[in-house]
Structure formats: structure tokens, C-alpha cells
Amino acid sequence: MNFLSVRYDAPADGPSNMAFDELLADEAKQSGHVVMRIYSWTEPTISLGAFQRYEDALSHPQLSRMTFVRRPSGGGAILHGTDMTYAIAVPKQCLFSSRVEDLYTIIHEAMRRELGTLGLRSDLCVPASSSAKDVDEPIQKPDAAFLCFDRRSTGDLLVSHYKVMGSAQRRHATVVVQHGSLLVKQHPAGGGPGIQNLLEKPFDCDRLLKDWIERVGEAMKTVIVCDRGKDPEPVVEQSKIVKKQQFQVVRQRYCDPRWTQRR
């Protein structure tokens, strides 16, 4: 039997969130099951894609004063604080881990269907020259394409041409790790409207996420096991796989300016 282990973690800072996401790969590798965490942020933060230039972020005055962290996955920079973020680690033996677009489609199509229950029509982006290599291809003006939600990539989730969900992957030898962000509402520092802005009314975000996870589990043909974390570090201390010492070592790397500014 295949399992989808889901954690709803408490808000954490950037280095902690990135450390938890990186350690998901070890957990998925050792357990042989898909592992996912849903989380938010304790302060407004910009997560840079693994291959983005730090200097490019500083060229945007509205962004330069914010806290930065660098993700291990690719893609454009994300303004966190008005979004819900997820990370999912999938062992390579799973059928849907072999092609880049398969995991995107499962995650984003499940959200597309769920948004439909709110009366919000959305579509998966299919660029004119659609292929796996098109992931991260910006089609808007160059000075805006630094931000993830100003890009249009294969499989992005769009509402009225506005991007509300995007994802990026890092493919290890035995595990695929995918990061993604659902824009709940427009960020004060910029970017387009989120789901709440487009609905023009409040909605139950917790319910939306719960029903979305159920759809993801159905698409993956897995049994869902959920755990709502109360505090980031105890989740690690209680895990049989991820040790607190490992977490601290990995977190320190994401705290290091040499990692954040390495490009």
C-alpha cells in the first residue's frame, strides 16, 4: 500500500522552512512513500530560485529591504507572506516521478478542480512551444520575470490570465522534490491578485487545502496520513528519520549569506 504522509506545519522562518523541505527527500527515500508538508512564513520573505542572481533582487527597490532565503529548487523568486507553500518529496519508483510535467499536473490539476468548487474558473498554462524544457520560460517583460508569479511556465495554474499557483522541482538520484506556492491574496510588495482578490469575498483556506490534498491523494492512488505540527523543531525531534542535529546543520547553511548570495 502506498501512503501520502502530509504535515501541516506551523509558520517558520525562511532557513527553517528550506531545511525542512530539503530533509523531506531523506524521509521519502527511507520510507519509500510520498511525503508532503504545507506551511507558511513567520515574516515576509523572498525565496530565490536556486539559479537566480542575488544582485537581480537588489535591483528591485521594493524587494531589497525584505528577508531573503535561497531555495534548493529552481524557478523565479516568490514573495511569501500572503501565500500557502508546499513541498512534496516523491521516491523515484513512483510512476508519476519519471517525467517533470507529471507531478506538476497532479498537483495543479487537483487545485484547478478544487477552485472550481468555489466558482473560480482556472486553467493550466500551455505555452505555444509546450515541452518540459519550457519550465521557467518567462513570457512577460524581462524586468518583471524575476518574480515567479510574473512568469508563465508549462502547467502553471491561471485564473483570468493571472497566475495563482506555480511550482519548481529539484531532481535527486532517488527522489524528486517539488516546491510550490498558492497565492491566497495579493502581496503588498507587488505581484498580481490572489484567490481572495479574484473571488472578491473571503473563503475557508484550510478547507480548500484539505480538499485539495484529498484530490492529490486520489490522483496518486495513495492513502493519506496527516499530522498537524504545532512547532517546527518538535516535529523534527519526534521523527524517526529526521534528527534535530541534522536539521540544525542544514538550517545553518540556509542562514549563511554565502549560500543566499552565491550567485
C-alpha positions as CSV (number, residue, x, y, z in Angstrom):
1,M,0.0,0.0,0.0
2,N,1.3,3.5,-0.9
3,F,1.0,6.3,1.5
4,L,0.9,10.1,1.2
5,S,2.2,11.5,4.5
6,V,1.1,15.1,4.9
7,R,2.2,17.6,7.6
8,Y,0.6,20.9,8.3
9,D,3.5,22.7,9.9
10,A,3.3,25.9,12.0
11,P,4.8,29.1,10.4
12,A,8.6,29.2,10.4
13,D,11.4,31.5,9.2
14,G,13.0,31.0,5.7
15,P,16.0,28.9,6.7
16,S,13.9,26.6,8.8
17,N,11.4,26.1,6.0
18,M,14.1,25.4,3.5
19,A,15.8,22.9,5.9
20,F,12.6,21.0,6.5
21,D,12.0,20.9,2.7
22,E,15.4,19.6,2.0
23,L,15.1,16.9,4.7
24,L,11.9,15.7,3.1
25,A,14.0,14.0,0.5
26,D,15.7,11.8,3.1
27,E,12.4,11.0,4.7
28,A,10.8,9.9,1.3
29,K,13.9,7.9,0.4
30,Q,14.0,6.0,3.7
31,S,10.2,5.4,4.0
32,G,9.6,4.7,0.3
33,H,6.4,6.8,0.5
34,V,5.4,10.2,-0.8
35,V,5.9,12.9,1.9
36,M,4.4,16.4,1.8
37,R,4.3,19.4,4.0
38,I,2.1,22.5,3.9
39,Y,3.4,25.7,5.6
40,S,3.5,29.4,5.9
41,W,6.1,32.0,7.0
42,T,6.7,34.0,10.2
43,E,7.7,37.1,8.3
44,P,7.5,38.5,4.7
45,T,10.3,36.7,2.9
46,I,11.6,36.3,-0.7
47,S,12.7,32.9,-1.7
48,L,15.2,33.0,-4.6
49,G,15.3,30.2,-7.1
50,A,18.5,28.1,-7.0
51,F,19.9,29.7,-10.2
52,Q,18.8,33.3,-9.7
53,R,21.3,36.1,-9.2
54,Y,21.1,37.8,-5.8
55,E,22.1,41.1,-7.4
56,D,18.9,41.0,-9.6
57,A,16.8,41.0,-6.4
58,L,18.6,44.1,-5.1
59,S,17.7,45.9,-8.4
60,H,14.1,45.9,-7.3
61,P,13.8,48.7,-4.6
62,Q,10.5,47.3,-3.2
63,L,12.2,43.9,-2.6
64,S,15.7,44.9,-1.5
65,R,14.6,45.6,2.1
66,M,12.9,42.2,2.6
67,T,14.4,39.0,4.2
68,F,15.9,36.6,1.6
69,V,16.4,32.9,1.5
70,R,17.6,30.7,-1.4
71,R,15.6,27.6,-2.3
72,P,17.2,24.4,-3.4
73,S,14.7,24.2,-6.3
74,G,14.7,26.4,-9.5
75,G,12.2,28.8,-10.8
76,G,11.6,32.5,-10.1
77,A,11.6,34.4,-6.8
78,I,8.5,34.2,-4.7
79,L,7.1,36.8,-2.3
80,H,6.0,34.9,0.7
81,G,3.6,36.1,3.4
82,T,0.3,36.1,1.6
83,D,0.6,32.5,0.2
84,M,0.5,28.9,1.3
85,T,3.6,27.0,0.4
86,Y,4.0,23.3,-0.1
87,A,6.9,20.9,-0.6
88,I,6.5,17.3,-1.8
89,A,9.1,14.5,-2.0
90,V,8.4,11.6,-4.3
91,P,10.6,8.4,-4.5
92,K,11.8,7.7,-8.0
93,Q,10.0,4.3,-8.0
94,C,6.6,6.1,-8.2
95,L,5.3,6.2,-11.7
96,F,4.5,9.9,-11.7
97,S,8.1,10.9,-10.7
98,S,9.7,10.0,-14.0
99,R,8.6,13.0,-16.1
100,V,8.8,16.6,-15.0
101,E,5.3,17.5,-16.1
102,D,3.5,14.6,-14.4
103,L,3.9,15.8,-10.8
104,Y,3.1,19.4,-11.8
105,T,-0.1,18.2,-13.5
106,I,-1.2,16.1,-10.5
107,I,-0.7,18.9,-8.0
108,H,-2.0,21.8,-10.2
109,E,-5.0,19.9,-11.7
110,A,-6.2,18.9,-8.2
111,M,-6.2,22.6,-7.2
112,R,-7.8,23.6,-10.5
113,R,-10.7,21.3,-9.7
114,E,-10.9,22.5,-6.2
115,L,-11.0,26.1,-7.2
116,G,-13.9,25.2,-9.4
117,T,-16.0,24.3,-6.3
118,L,-15.5,28.0,-5.2
119,G,-16.9,29.1,-8.6
120,L,-13.4,30.2,-9.8
121,R,-12.6,29.0,-13.3
122,S,-8.9,28.2,-13.8
123,D,-6.7,26.7,-16.5
124,L,-3.3,25.0,-16.7
125,C,-0.9,27.1,-18.8
126,V,0.2,25.6,-22.1
127,P,2.7,27.9,-23.8
128,A,2.8,27.9,-27.6
129,S,6.0,25.9,-27.7
130,S,5.0,23.5,-24.9
131,S,7.6,21.0,-23.7
132,A,9.4,20.1,-20.5
133,K,12.2,22.4,-21.3
134,D,9.8,25.4,-21.3
135,V,9.6,25.2,-17.5
136,D,10.6,28.6,-16.1
137,E,10.4,30.3,-19.5
138,P,9.3,33.9,-18.9
139,I,6.9,35.3,-21.4
140,Q,6.3,38.8,-19.9
141,K,8.6,41.7,-19.9
142,P,12.1,40.9,-18.7
143,D,12.2,43.2,-15.7
144,A,9.1,41.6,-14.3
145,A,10.1,38.0,-15.0
146,F,12.4,37.9,-11.9
147,L,9.3,37.0,-9.8
148,C,7.7,33.6,-10.2
149,F,4.2,34.9,-10.4
150,D,5.1,37.2,-13.3
151,R,6.3,34.2,-15.3
152,R,4.2,31.7,-17.3
153,S,5.5,28.2,-17.4
154,T,4.0,24.9,-18.6
155,G,1.5,23.7,-16.1
156,D,1.1,26.9,-14.1
157,L,-2.4,27.5,-12.7
158,L,-4.0,30.6,-14.2
159,V,-7.3,32.4,-13.2
160,S,-8.3,35.1,-15.7
161,H,-4.7,35.1,-17.0
162,Y,-3.4,35.7,-13.5
163,K,-1.0,33.1,-12.1
164,V,-2.2,31.8,-8.8
165,M,-0.1,28.7,-8.4
166,G,3.4,27.7,-9.6
167,S,5.9,25.0,-8.8
168,A,9.5,24.1,-9.4
169,Q,11.5,20.9,-8.9
170,R,14.8,19.5,-7.8
171,R,15.5,16.0,-9.1
172,H,17.9,13.9,-6.9
173,A,19.1,10.4,-7.8
174,T,16.4,8.6,-5.9
175,V,13.8,11.3,-5.0
176,V,12.1,14.3,-6.7
177,V,11.4,17.3,-4.5
178,Q,8.9,19.8,-5.8
179,H,8.2,23.3,-4.2
180,G,5.1,25.2,-4.9
181,S,3.1,28.3,-3.8
182,L,-0.6,29.1,-3.9
183,L,-1.2,32.8,-3.9
184,V,-4.0,33.4,-1.4
185,K,-4.1,37.2,-1.7
186,Q,-2.0,39.9,-3.4
187,H,1.3,40.7,-1.7
188,P,1.8,44.3,-0.5
189,A,5.2,44.4,-2.2
190,G,3.8,43.7,-5.6
191,G,2.6,41.0,-7.9
192,G,-0.9,40.1,-9.2
193,P,-4.1,39.3,-7.4
194,G,-4.6,36.1,-5.3
195,I,-7.5,33.8,-5.0
196,Q,-9.2,36.0,-2.4
197,N,-8.9,39.1,-4.6
198,L,-10.3,37.2,-7.6
199,L,-13.2,35.8,-5.6
200,E,-13.8,39.2,-4.1
201,K,-15.0,37.5,-0.9
202,P,-13.5,35.6,2.0
203,F,-13.1,31.8,1.7
204,D,-12.0,28.9,4.0
205,C,-8.4,28.4,3.1
206,D,-8.0,25.5,5.5
207,R,-10.9,23.7,3.9
208,L,-9.6,24.4,0.4
209,L,-6.2,22.9,1.3
210,K,-7.8,19.8,3.0
211,D,-10.0,19.1,-0.1
212,W,-7.0,19.7,-2.4
213,I,-4.9,17.2,-0.6
214,E,-7.7,14.6,-0.9
215,R,-7.7,15.1,-4.6
216,V,-3.9,14.8,-4.8
217,G,-4.2,11.5,-2.8
218,E,-6.8,10.2,-5.2
219,A,-4.7,11.1,-8.3
220,M,-1.7,9.4,-6.8
221,K,-3.8,6.4,-5.6
222,T,-2.3,6.7,-2.1
223,V,-3.7,6.5,1.5
224,I,-3.4,10.0,3.1
225,V,-1.9,10.2,6.6
226,C,-2.0,13.7,8.2
227,D,-0.1,15.3,11.0
228,R,-0.7,18.9,12.1
229,G,2.6,20.2,13.6
230,K,2.5,22.7,16.4
231,D,6.1,23.9,16.3
232,P,8.8,23.2,13.6
233,E,11.5,21.8,15.8
234,P,9.4,19.3,17.8
235,V,8.2,17.8,14.5
236,V,11.9,17.0,13.8
237,E,12.7,15.8,17.3
238,Q,9.8,13.3,17.2
239,S,10.6,12.0,13.7
240,K,12.2,8.6,13.5
241,I,14.0,9.7,10.4
242,V,14.9,13.3,10.6
243,K,17.1,14.2,13.7
244,K,17.3,17.6,15.3
245,Q,21.0,17.7,14.8
246,Q,20.6,17.2,11.0
247,F,18.0,19.9,10.9
248,Q,20.3,22.4,12.7
249,V,23.2,21.7,10.3
250,V,21.0,22.1,7.2
251,R,19.3,25.2,8.6
252,Q,22.7,26.8,9.3
253,R,23.5,26.5,5.6
254,Y,20.4,28.4,4.6
255,C,21.2,31.1,7.2
256,D,24.6,31.6,5.7
257,P,24.8,34.7,3.4
258,R,27.4,32.8,1.3
259,W,24.6,30.4,0.3
260,T,22.0,33.1,-0.3
261,Q,24.4,35.3,-2.3
262,R,26.3,32.5,-4.1
263,R,25.1,33.7,-7.5
